[in-house]
Amino acid sequence: MIDALGARPGVPHPGGRLAGARGRRHRLEPWLGSAVLPAALIVGDGVVDRMFGRTDGMFGLWFPGIGKAVMLADPGLVRDVFRAPGGVIDSAEANRVQEPVIGPQGLGRLDGQEHRRLREIMAPAIRNRVSARLRAATEKLAQQVADRCPAGTPFALRPRLHAALMDAILDVTLGVDPARRHAWREPLRELFRRADSYEITVRYALRRAGGMALWPSYHRAKESCDRLIYDEISRRRREGEGDDLLGVLMRARDERGARLTDQVLRDQVMSMIAGARTTTATGLAWAFERVVRHPEALRRLSAESDEGTSDVYATAVAYEALRVRPPVAFFGRVVRLPFELGGRVLAPGTTIIVHLRSLHHDPGLYPDPAAFRPERWLGRRPGGYGWMPFGGGSHTCLGDRLAVMQMKAFLRVFTRSLELSPAEPADEQIRWKAVSNSPGSDCRLIAQPRR
């Protein structure tokens, strides 16, 4: 027998972090679960953690624009999702929430053979050619940002990181030189200002009622960005593809010798820009927000940066910041065939939402999980299903290594050049907007040049 939520009465949760009977809570659970995320916007993520504690790391909810869903924070359950047989779980459908920015043909929105083919084209370009080019430019860029920080005056670091890393990704993705970047900055800033807003969350949920279609300012910003990208593609077709990521994609051919369409090219460019701006820049802002509030970690990072022969501790700081404050709030999957998970049978069409911050705070994996301890990662690399800031499986972000490399470069340059301290002693609150977690005060710091 299966109850209204798809749970088999009396079947225990396999390997959950908390044990306990859930039978009496099932009828109210989807109502309570649906209230959790709105409540979290008001009172913080503690309400999410308490719900997970009452439901063994998984609870049902109904989400506007998505419908029936379950939310997970248990590594064992996440493992079961990723190990599901082919055809049972759709890895791309839940990423439709990214469509307003990356488009319908972005790598994260594709699945199956089409996804594999495009990933095979992009992976060597990003992890070899783009990586080498970006590595060479990142330290220089980081030094420029550090040199422009006001001395002794509180300032917000996150907007500066967003601007700098957008310039970097424009260079390696599109080869946009400094003289032309001003034409790109404002349209992109306008589009991402809407993509980061609470408004897009509401409008996307109401998209079937015209929430997205009837949004003139968003469409103007998107069309301005699209025009820049399509003009660049057209110019390349006339004058030569170039040696950046766009050039690599333009030269690619499928098994029939066909090129990627302009729409596919556009969507991959926007995917890279969005990833650099959201995941890398926000993850780096959190790394600074955390490390300046932990003097011993800051001291060790500065000493390593001064020595200049290793980045082991900078790597650990980056890993721990991405664990304790993942910049992406959620990732999801959609059930295609009936799927048993944690004693429930999930019906086709159910969205599985992984709540990353709660996943990363599993006490079975991380003793004192809320503590910022880079030492956890000394001599150890992230693995398994308890550290997933870049997603996982076949849809792991292709820019994961680039993001960590850039984070380390900025951490080293800043701590070598500046004495850093927080503008306020209290931790910055997590500000959840759309699908991202940002520092509530945009990482406000005080910097003094080191002598």
C-alpha positions in Angstrom: 0.0 0.0 0.0 1.2 3.5 -0.8 -0.2 6.6 0.9 -1.1 9.9 -0.6 2.5 11.1 -0.4 3.9 7.9 -1.9 5.3 6.6 1.3 5.2 2.9 2.3 4.0 2.8 5.9 6.6 1.2 8.2 9.5 1.4 5.7 12.4 3.1 7.4 14.6 5.7 5.8 17.8 3.9 4.4 20.9 5.6 5.8 19.3 9.0 6.8 21.1 11.2 9.2 18.1 11.1 11.7 15.9 8.2 12.5 12.3 8.3 13.5 8.7 7.5 12.6 7.2 9.9 10.1 3.8 8.3 9.6 1.8 10.7 11.7 3.3 13.7 9.9 2.6 12.6 6.3 -0.8 14.2 5.8 0.4 17.7 7.0 3.9 17.4 5.6 3.3 18.8 2.1 1.5 21.8 3.6 4.3 22.4 6.1 6.9 21.8 3.5 5.4 24.3 1.1 5.6 26.9 3.8 9.3 26.3 4.6 10.9 28.2 1.8 8.8 31.4 2.2 9.5 31.2 5.9 13.2 30.8 5.3 13.2 34.1 3.4 11.9 35.8 6.6 13.5 34.0 9.5 16.5 32.2 7.8 17.5 28.7 6.9 17.1 27.4 10.4 13.5 26.6 9.6 14.6 24.4 6.7 17.0 22.5 8.9 14.3 21.9 11.5 12.0 20.5 8.8 14.7 18.1 7.6 15.3 17.1 11.2 11.6 16.1 11.6 11.5 14.2 8.3 14.7 12.3 8.1 16.3 14.5 5.5 13.5 14.5 2.9 10.1 16.2 2.9 7.3 16.7 0.4 6.1 20.1 -0.8 4.2 21.8 -3.6 6.2 24.6 -5.4 4.5 27.3 -7.6 5.5 26.8 -11.2 7.0 23.4 -10.4 4.2 21.4 -8.8 4.7 18.4 -6.6 8.3 18.0 -5.3 10.4 16.5 -2.6 13.4 18.3 -1.0 16.5 16.4 0.0 19.4 17.0 2.3 20.6 13.5 3.0 23.7 12.3 1.2 22.4 8.7 1.0 19.3 9.8 -0.7 21.2 12.1 -3.1 23.4 9.1 -3.9 20.3 7.0 -4.7 19.0 9.7 -7.1 22.3 9.8 -9.0 22.6 6.0 -9.2 19.0 5.6 -10.5 18.7 3.5 -13.7 18.8 5.3 -17.0 15.5 6.8 -18.1 14.1 7.0 -14.5 15.5 10.4 -13.6 15.7 13.4 -16.0 18.8 15.5 -15.3 17.9 18.5 -17.4 14.2 19.3 -16.9 14.6 20.9 -13.5 17.1 23.3 -15.0 14.3 25.1 -16.9 14.5 27.7 -14.2 17.8 28.9 -15.8 16.2 29.4 -19.2 15.4 33.1 -18.8 19.2 33.7 -18.9 21.0 30.7 -20.5 18.3 29.8 -23.0 16.7 26.4 -23.9 19.9 25.0 -25.6 22.3 25.8 -22.8 24.3 22.7 -21.7 22.5 22.5 -18.4 19.2 22.3 -20.2 20.1 19.4 -22.5 20.0 15.7 -21.7 20.8 12.4 -23.4 22.8 12.2 -26.6 22.5 15.9 -27.4 24.0 16.8 -24.0 26.8 14.2 -24.3 27.8 15.4 -27.8 28.0 19.1 -26.8 29.8 18.3 -23.5 32.4 16.3 -25.4 33.0 19.4 -27.6 33.2 21.9 -24.8 35.1 19.9 -22.1 38.5 20.0 -23.7 38.1 23.6 -24.7 37.2 24.7 -21.2 39.5 22.5 -19.2 42.6 22.9 -21.4 42.6 25.9 -23.7 40.3 28.2 -21.7 41.9 27.1 -18.4 45.4 28.0 -19.5 44.3 31.3 -20.9 42.2 32.2 -17.8 44.9 31.1 -15.4 47.4 33.5 -17.0 45.0 36.4 -16.7 43.4 35.9 -13.3 46.3 36.9 -11.0 46.8 40.1 -13.0 43.1 40.8 -12.8 43.0 40.0 -9.0 45.9 42.5 -8.5 44.0 45.2 -10.3 40.9 44.7 -8.1 43.1 44.6 -4.9 44.9 47.8 -5.9 41.5 49.6 -6.4 40.1 48.7 -3.0 39.7 51.9 -0.9 42.1 52.0 2.0 40.6 52.0 5.5 37.0 52.6 4.3 34.3 49.9 4.4 33.3 48.7 1.0 31.3 45.9 -0.7 33.6 43.4 -2.4 31.0 41.3 -4.2 30.0 43.8 -6.9 33.7 44.4 -7.7 34.2 40.6 -8.0 31.2 40.3 -10.3 32.5 43.1 -12.6 36.1 41.7 -12.7 35.1 38.1 -13.3 32.6 39.1 -16.0 35.5 40.9 -17.8 37.6 37.8 -17.5 35.0 35.4 -18.9 34.2 37.9 -21.7 37.9 37.7 -22.6 38.2 33.9 -22.6 34.8 33.1 -24.0 34.4 35.8 -26.7 37.8 37.4 -26.9 36.3 40.8 -26.1 39.2 43.2 -25.6 39.2 46.0 -23.0 38.3 48.6 -25.6 35.0 46.9 -26.4 34.0 45.6 -23.0 32.1 48.8 -22.1 29.5 48.0 -24.7 28.8 44.6 -23.0 28.9 45.6 -19.4 25.6 47.5 -19.1 23.3 45.1 -21.0 24.7 42.2 -19.0 24.4 44.1 -15.8 20.7 44.9 -16.6 19.9 41.3 -17.4 21.5 39.9 -14.3 20.0 42.5 -12.1 16.7 40.9 -13.0 18.0 37.4 -12.9 19.2 37.9 -9.3 15.9 39.4 -8.1 13.0 38.0 -6.1 10.8 39.2 -9.0 12.1 36.6 -11.4 11.2 33.9 -8.9 7.6 35.0 -8.8 7.4 35.7 -12.5 8.9 32.3 -13.4 6.4 30.5 -11.1 3.6 32.4 -12.9 5.1 31.9 -16.4 2.1 30.0 -17.7 -0.1 33.0 -16.8 2.3 35.4 -18.7 4.6 36.2 -15.8 7.7 36.1 -18.0 6.1 37.0 -21.3 4.7 40.3 -19.9 8.0 41.7 -18.5 9.2 44.3 -21.0 12.3 45.4 -19.1 13.6 41.8 -18.9 13.0 41.3 -22.6 14.8 44.5 -23.5 17.8 43.5 -21.4 17.9 40.0 -22.9 17.5 41.3 -26.5 20.4 43.7 -26.0 22.6 40.9 -24.8 21.5 38.6 -27.5 22.2 41.2 -30.2 25.8 41.6 -29.0 26.4 37.8 -29.1 24.7 37.2 -32.4 26.6 40.2 -33.9 29.9 38.7 -32.6 29.0 35.3 -34.2 28.2 36.9 -37.5 31.5 38.8 -37.5 33.4 35.6 -36.8 31.7 33.8 -39.6 33.0 36.6 -41.9 36.4 37.2 -40.5 37.4 33.8 -38.8 36.4 32.0 -35.7 39.2 32.9 -33.3 40.9 30.8 -30.6 38.6 31.4 -27.7 35.7 29.2 -26.5 33.3 30.7 -29.1 35.8 29.9 -31.8 36.2 26.3 -30.7 32.4 25.9 -30.7 32.0 27.5 -34.1 34.5 25.0 -35.6 32.8 22.0 -34.1 30.8 19.7 -36.4 28.5 16.8 -35.6 28.7 13.3 -37.1 27.0 14.6 -40.3 29.3 17.6 -40.6 26.7 20.1 -39.5 27.7 23.2 -37.4 26.2 24.2 -34.1 23.3 26.7 -34.7 23.6 30.3 -33.7 21.0 29.6 -30.9 23.2 26.9 -29.5 26.3 29.1 -29.6 24.5 31.9 -27.9 23.2 29.7 -25.1 26.7 28.3 -24.3 28.2 31.8 -24.2 25.4 32.9 -21.8 25.9 29.7 -19.7 29.6 30.5 -19.2 28.9 34.1 -18.4 26.2 33.2 -15.9 28.4 30.6 -14.2 31.3 32.9 -13.8 29.1 35.7 -12.4 26.9 33.6 -10.1 28.9 30.7 -8.9 32.5 31.9 -9.1 32.1 35.6 -8.0 29.5 34.8 -5.3 31.5 31.8 -4.0 34.6 34.0 -3.8 32.7 36.7 -1.9 31.7 34.0 0.6 35.3 32.8 0.9 36.4 36.3 1.9 33.4 36.8 4.2 34.3 33.6 6.0 38.0 33.8 6.2 38.2 37.4 7.5 36.0 36.3 10.5 38.4 33.5 11.3 41.8 35.1 12.2 43.8 31.9 12.4 42.6 30.8 8.9 43.4 34.3 7.6 46.9 34.2 9.1 47.7 30.8 7.6 46.4 31.9 4.2 48.4 35.1 4.3 51.6 33.2 5.3 51.1 30.8 2.5 50.5 33.6 0.0 53.7 35.4 1.2 55.8 32.3 0.7 54.4 31.8 -2.8 55.4 28.2 -3.2 52.1 26.4 -2.5 48.4 26.9 -2.7 47.4 24.0 -0.5 45.7 26.1 2.2 44.1 28.5 -0.3 42.6 25.3 -1.9 41.3 24.2 1.5 39.8 27.7 2.1 38.0 27.6 -1.3 36.6 24.0 -0.7 35.4 24.9 2.8 33.8 28.2 1.7 31.9 26.3 -1.0 30.8 23.8 1.5 29.6 26.0 4.3 28.2 28.7 2.0 27.4 27.2 -1.4 26.6 30.0 -3.8 23.9 28.0 -5.6 21.0 27.3 -3.4 19.5 24.2 -5.1 19.8 21.8 -8.0 17.1 19.5 -9.1 16.1 16.4 -11.1 12.7 15.3 -12.4 11.2 11.7 -12.0 10.3 10.1 -15.3 9.2 6.7 -14.1 8.0 5.6 -10.6 11.0 5.8 -8.3 11.4 4.5 -4.8 13.4 6.8 -2.6 13.7 6.7 1.2 10.6 4.5 1.6 8.4 6.6 -0.8 7.5 5.9 -4.3 7.8 9.2 -6.2 5.3 9.6 -9.1 6.4 10.6 -12.6 6.6 14.4 -12.8 7.8 14.9 -9.3 10.7 17.3 -9.0 13.6 16.3 -6.6 15.2 19.4 -5.1 18.6 19.1 -3.4 19.0 21.8 -0.7 22.8 22.3 -0.9 23.5 24.2 2.3 21.7 21.6 4.4 23.4 18.8 2.4 26.8 20.3 3.1 26.0 20.6 6.8 25.4 16.9 7.4 26.9 16.1 10.8 27.6 12.5 9.8 30.1 13.8 7.2 31.3 17.0 8.9 31.7 17.2 12.7 30.6 20.6 13.9 29.2 21.3 10.4 28.5 25.0 10.8 32.1 25.8 11.7 34.4 27.2 9.1 37.5 24.8 9.2 39.6 24.7 6.1 41.8 22.1 7.8 39.1 19.6 6.9 40.4 19.6 3.4 44.2 19.4 4.0 45.3 16.2 2.3 41.8 15.5 1.1 39.8 16.3 -2.0 36.0 16.6 -2.1 34.1 13.5 -3.2 31.0 11.5 -2.8 27.5 13.1 -2.4 28.1 15.5 0.5 29.9 18.3 -1.3 28.2 19.3 -4.6 28.5 23.1 -5.1 28.9 22.4 -8.9 26.1 19.8 -9.1 27.0 16.2 -9.9 26.9 13.3 -12.3 26.8 14.0 -16.1 25.6 17.6 -15.4 28.5 18.6 -13.1 29.5 22.2 -14.1 32.3 22.2 -16.7 33.7 25.3 -15.1 34.3 23.7 -11.7 38.1 23.6 -11.9 38.2 27.1 -13.4 36.1 28.5 -10.5 38.3 27.0 -7.8 41.4 28.2 -9.7 40.1 31.7 -9.8 39.0 31.6 -6.2 42.5 30.5 -5.1 44.2 33.2 -7.3 42.1 36.0 -5.7 42.6 34.7 -2.2 46.4 34.6 -2.7 46.7 38.0 -4.3 44.4 39.8 -1.8 46.0 38.3 1.3 49.5 39.0 -0.1 48.6 42.6 -0.9 46.1 43.7 1.8 45.4 43.5 5.5 41.7 42.5 5.5 39.1 42.7 8.3 35.3 42.5 8.3 33.4 45.8 8.3 31.1 44.3 11.0 32.0 41.5 13.4 28.8 39.5 13.0 28.4 37.0 10.2 26.7 38.3 7.1 23.3 36.6 6.7 22.5 34.4 3.7 20.4 36.2 1.2 18.5 33.8 -1.0 17.5 35.2 -4.4 16.3 33.1 -7.4 18.7 30.1 -7.2 21.7 31.8 -5.5 22.8 32.4 -1.9 24.6 35.7 -1.5 26.2 37.5 1.5 23.6 39.7 3.0 25.8 42.8 2.9 27.7 41.9 -0.3 30.8 41.0 1.7 31.7 44.3 3.3 35.4 44.5 4.2 38.0 47.0 5.4 41.3 46.8 3.5 44.7 48.3 4.3 47.8 48.0 2.0 50.4 45.6 3.5 53.8 47.1 4.2 
